Amino acid sequence: MSARKNGTPSNDGTPAKDSTLKERLSDGLYGAGWATVQKLPEPVATGLGRRIADLTWKRRGKSVLRLEANLARVVPDATPERLAELSKAGMRSYMRYWMESFRLPTWDKNRVERDVDIKGAHHLREGLAAGRGVVVALPHLANWDLAGVWVTRCLGIPFTTVAERLKPETLYDRFVAYRESLGMEVLPHAGGSAFGTLARRLRAGGLVCLVADRDLSASGIEVDFFGDTARMPAGPAILAQQTGALLLPVTLWYDDTSVMRGRIHPPIDVPEAGSRTEKTAVMTQALADAFAAGIADHPEDWHMLQRLWLADLEERPEPAVAPERDGERGA
């Protein structure tokens, strides 16, 4: 293919020069937004986030329409008016996630203890105390970064997670540095290499936390999710089987105050009978069921702005991009 004046086309058809400029602009905007929001008084930052959410919702762009389509599966009897209310609340919740995340480096332990209330921590403590290692799996509910800070600062437990590489690379590096500053070990999503490191951490009695409600890879496990088929990552279940670690689902939600609440669910056991493939399918379905219960209770806090169900997927998977919070996969 011959080059054009404005650059050789990239894999998605965008000229390379234009793509590079777009990536640089994206990184610059995120960097500027990050620095600005941290310096704003909190009420101002909160109000700004809500205004951005409402403006985005009113524009009825692709992400908002996708969110509504996903919510229609979660709340199948919702009227169009109810779906509109949920998607508006969903965009506000989504922007709350970003505003909180931009400001998390300024939160001290007292602030985290005040504004995070997660029940069931004994499941986590008991698993680690037994030296088994623990895999925590979460959906894109509320603010998983804030939950991670609660684990590192309030429980005093370090953990390892995985992040899919974003474009531009500088933006990915920014997110990794940010999460590492919060006490997390962040591994790039690199197939077997990441999986092997996670397994070693678990065998040493450590904690691994994975966002695990969406997977587009060939190794994803098909599950029944709100009455239709979706695909979720096999990693959490396989790690638990291979290392003997506990597998704990976690769901999060916001209430009407500044507090984020959550629940650490009881462990998902490894089935006694069946092949590894069969056991993985059973355990991943159990994860999906726990996620569905939390999402059904708090649909407005599920930040799924991308296609999820197989019936909705296009032939070509949508790329992972930072604004849609899909930078994490379940190993």
C-alpha positions in Angstrom: 0.0 0.0 0.0 1.5 3.3 -1.0 2.0 6.1 1.6 -0.2 9.1 1.6 0.9 12.7 2.2 -0.5 12.7 5.7 1.0 9.4 6.6 0.8 5.6 6.1 -2.6 4.2 7.1 -2.6 2.4 10.4 -4.2 -1.0 11.0 -7.6 0.7 11.6 -7.4 2.7 8.4 -6.4 6.0 10.2 -3.3 7.6 8.7 -0.3 7.0 11.0 0.5 10.6 11.4 -3.1 11.5 12.3 -3.2 8.5 14.7 0.0 9.6 16.4 -1.3 13.2 16.8 -4.5 11.9 18.2 -2.7 9.7 20.7 -0.5 12.6 21.8 -3.5 14.8 22.2 -5.3 12.1 24.3 -2.3 11.8 26.6 -2.0 15.5 26.9 -5.6 16.0 27.8 -5.6 13.2 30.4 -2.4 14.7 31.9 -3.9 18.1 32.1 -7.2 16.9 33.4 -5.4 14.8 36.1 -3.3 17.7 37.3 -6.2 20.2 37.2 -8.8 18.1 39.0 -6.4 17.3 41.8 -6.0 21.0 42.5 -9.7 21.9 42.4 -11.7 22.1 45.7 -13.6 18.9 46.0 -17.1 20.4 45.6 -15.9 22.1 42.4 -14.5 18.9 41.1 -17.6 17.0 41.9 -19.8 19.6 40.2 -17.5 19.6 37.2 -17.8 15.8 36.9 -21.6 16.0 37.0 -21.7 18.7 34.3 -19.5 16.7 32.0 -21.6 13.6 32.6 -24.8 15.4 31.9 -23.4 17.0 28.7 -22.1 13.7 27.5 -25.4 12.1 28.2 -27.4 14.8 26.3 -25.2 14.3 23.2 -26.4 10.7 22.9 -23.1 9.5 21.5 -22.0 5.9 20.9 -20.9 5.2 24.5 -24.2 6.5 26.0 -26.3 4.5 23.5 -24.2 1.3 24.2 -24.6 1.9 27.9 -28.4 2.1 27.5 -28.5 -1.1 25.3 -26.5 -2.9 28.0 -28.8 -1.6 30.8 -31.8 -2.8 28.7 -30.6 -6.4 29.2 -30.0 -5.8 32.9 -33.4 -4.2 33.5 -35.5 -5.9 30.7 -38.8 -4.5 31.9 -37.6 -0.9 32.0 -39.5 1.7 30.0 -37.6 4.1 27.6 -37.9 6.8 30.3 -36.5 4.5 33.0 -33.6 3.5 30.7 -32.9 7.2 30.1 -32.8 7.8 33.8 -30.5 4.9 34.4 -28.1 5.9 31.6 -28.0 9.4 32.9 -27.3 8.2 36.4 -24.7 5.8 34.9 -22.8 8.5 33.2 -22.7 10.5 36.5 -21.4 7.4 38.3 -18.9 6.9 35.5 -17.6 10.5 35.8 -17.6 10.1 39.6 -15.2 7.2 39.1 -12.8 9.4 37.0 -13.0 12.4 39.4 -12.3 10.2 42.4 -9.5 8.4 40.5 -7.8 11.7 39.5 -7.9 12.7 43.2 -7.0 9.4 44.9 -3.3 10.3 45.3 -4.4 13.1 47.6 -6.5 10.8 49.8 -5.0 9.7 53.1 -5.9 6.6 55.1 -8.5 8.4 57.2 -10.3 9.6 54.1 -10.3 6.2 52.6 -11.6 4.6 55.9 -14.4 7.2 56.0 -15.6 6.9 52.5 -15.2 3.1 51.8 -17.4 0.5 53.5 -16.8 -3.0 52.2 -18.4 -6.0 54.1 -17.0 -9.5 54.1 -13.3 -8.6 54.6 -13.0 -11.7 56.8 -13.0 -13.8 53.6 -10.0 -12.0 52.4 -8.1 -12.0 55.7 -8.8 -15.7 56.4 -7.6 -16.8 53.0 -4.4 -14.9 53.3 -3.8 -16.0 56.9 -4.1 -19.6 55.8 -1.3 -18.9 53.3 -3.4 -20.0 50.3 -3.3 -16.8 48.3 -6.5 -15.1 47.1 -7.8 -14.1 43.7 -10.3 -11.2 43.9 -12.5 -10.8 40.8 -14.6 -7.7 40.2 -16.9 -6.3 37.5 -16.7 -2.7 36.3 -18.9 -1.5 39.2 -18.3 1.8 41.0 -14.5 2.4 41.6 -12.3 -0.6 41.7 -9.2 1.7 42.1 -10.7 3.1 45.3 -11.3 -0.5 46.5 -7.7 -1.2 45.8 -6.6 1.7 47.8 -8.8 0.5 50.7 -7.0 -2.9 50.5 -3.5 -1.4 50.5 -4.0 1.5 53.0 -6.7 0.3 55.4 -6.0 -3.5 55.4 -2.3 -3.1 54.7 -2.3 -5.8 52.0 -0.3 -5.3 48.8 -1.6 -6.9 45.7 -0.9 -7.6 42.0 -3.1 -6.7 39.1 -3.0 -6.7 35.3 -3.5 -3.8 32.9 -3.9 -4.1 29.1 -1.6 -1.8 27.1 -3.3 1.4 26.0 -2.4 3.8 23.2 -0.4 5.9 23.4 2.2 4.1 25.3 2.8 7.3 27.4 -0.8 7.1 28.6 -0.4 3.5 29.6 2.8 4.4 31.5 0.9 7.2 33.2 -1.8 4.8 34.4 0.7 2.2 35.6 2.7 4.8 37.5 -0.6 6.1 39.1 -1.7 2.7 40.2 1.8 1.8 41.5 1.8 5.0 43.5 -1.4 3.6 45.2 0.4 0.5 46.3 -0.4 -1.9 43.5 1.9 -4.1 41.5 0.8 -3.7 37.8 1.7 -6.2 35.2 1.2 -5.7 31.4 -1.4 -8.0 29.9 1.1 -10.2 28.0 -0.5 -13.7 27.9 1.5 -16.4 29.6 4.1 -14.1 31.1 1.6 -12.2 33.2 -0.2 -15.4 34.1 3.0 -17.0 35.3 3.8 -14.0 37.5 0.3 -14.0 39.0 0.6 -17.7 39.8 3.9 -17.2 41.6 2.4 -14.4 43.7 -0.5 -16.6 44.7 1.7 -19.6 45.5 3.6 -17.3 47.8 0.4 -16.5 49.6 -0.2 -13.2 48.0 -3.3 -11.3 46.7 -4.2 -10.9 43.0 -7.1 -8.5 42.0 -8.6 -8.8 38.5 -11.4 -6.9 36.7 -13.2 -9.9 35.1 -16.6 -9.1 33.6 -15.5 -8.7 29.9 -13.2 -10.7 27.7 -12.8 -10.7 23.9 -10.0 -13.2 23.7 -10.2 -16.7 22.2 -9.7 -18.1 25.7 -12.8 -16.5 27.2 -15.5 -18.6 28.8 -19.0 -18.4 27.6 -21.5 -17.7 30.4 -25.2 -17.1 30.8 -25.4 -13.4 31.8 -28.8 -11.8 32.3 -30.4 -14.4 30.1 -28.0 -14.3 27.1 -24.5 -15.5 26.3 -21.4 -13.3 27.2 -17.8 -14.2 27.4 -15.7 -13.7 30.6 -12.0 -14.4 31.2 -10.9 -17.8 32.3 -7.9 -16.5 34.3 -9.4 -16.2 37.8 -10.8 -19.7 37.8 -7.7 -21.3 36.3 -5.4 -19.4 38.7 -7.5 -20.7 41.7 -7.3 -24.3 40.4 -3.6 -24.3 39.6 -2.4 -22.5 42.8 -5.0 -23.5 45.4 -5.9 -19.9 46.0 -9.4 -18.7 47.1 -11.5 -17.2 44.4 -13.6 -14.3 45.8 -16.1 -12.3 43.8 -16.4 -8.6 44.9 -19.2 -6.2 44.0 -19.2 -2.4 44.6 -21.7 0.4 44.5 -22.2 4.1 45.4 -24.8 5.2 47.8 -26.4 8.7 48.0 -23.4 10.1 50.1 -19.7 10.3 49.5 -19.4 6.6 50.6 -18.6 3.7 48.2 -19.9 0.4 49.6 -19.1 -3.1 48.6 -19.3 -6.8 49.4 -16.7 -9.5 49.4 -18.7 -12.6 48.5 -18.0 -16.1 49.9 -15.4 -18.1 48.0 -16.2 -20.0 44.8 -15.1 -23.6 45.4 -13.3 -25.7 42.8 -15.6 -28.5 41.7 -14.5 -31.9 42.9 -15.3 -33.6 39.6 -14.8 -32.8 35.9 -12.0 -31.8 33.6 -10.1 -28.5 34.0 -12.2 -27.0 31.2 -15.4 -28.1 32.9 -14.3 -26.8 36.3 -13.3 -23.5 34.8 -16.7 -23.2 33.1 -18.6 -23.9 36.4 -16.4 -21.4 38.4 -16.6 -18.7 35.8 -20.4 -19.0 35.6 -20.5 -18.7 39.4 -18.5 -15.5 39.1 -20.9 -14.2 36.5 -23.8 -15.0 38.7 -22.2 -13.0 41.6 -21.5 -10.1 39.3 -25.1 -10.2 37.9 -26.5 -10.0 41.4 -24.5 -6.9 42.2 -25.2 -5.3 38.9 -28.9 -6.0 39.1 -29.0 -4.3 42.5 -27.1 -1.2 41.3 -27.3 -1.0 37.5 -26.5 2.7 37.4 -23.0 1.9 38.8 -22.0 -0.6 36.1 -19.7 1.2 33.8 -20.0 -1.0 30.8 -19.8 1.3 27.8 -18.7 -1.3 25.3 -20.3 -4.4 23.7 -20.4 -7.4 26.0 -22.9 -10.0 24.9 -21.9 -12.2 21.9 -25.1 -11.2 20.0 -23.9 -7.6 20.1 -20.3 -8.1 19.2 -19.1 -6.9 15.8 -16.8 -9.1 13.8 -13.9 -6.9 14.7 -13.4 -6.4 18.5 -13.5 -2.8 19.7 -10.1 -1.5 20.8 -9.3 -1.0 24.4 -9.3 2.7 25.1 -8.7 4.5 28.4 -12.0 6.6 28.5 -14.1 3.4 28.5 -12.3 1.9 31.6 -11.6 -1.3 29.7 -7.9 -1.3 30.4 -8.0 -4.3 32.7 -8.6 -8.0 31.9 -8.8 -11.1 34.0 -5.4 -12.5 33.0 
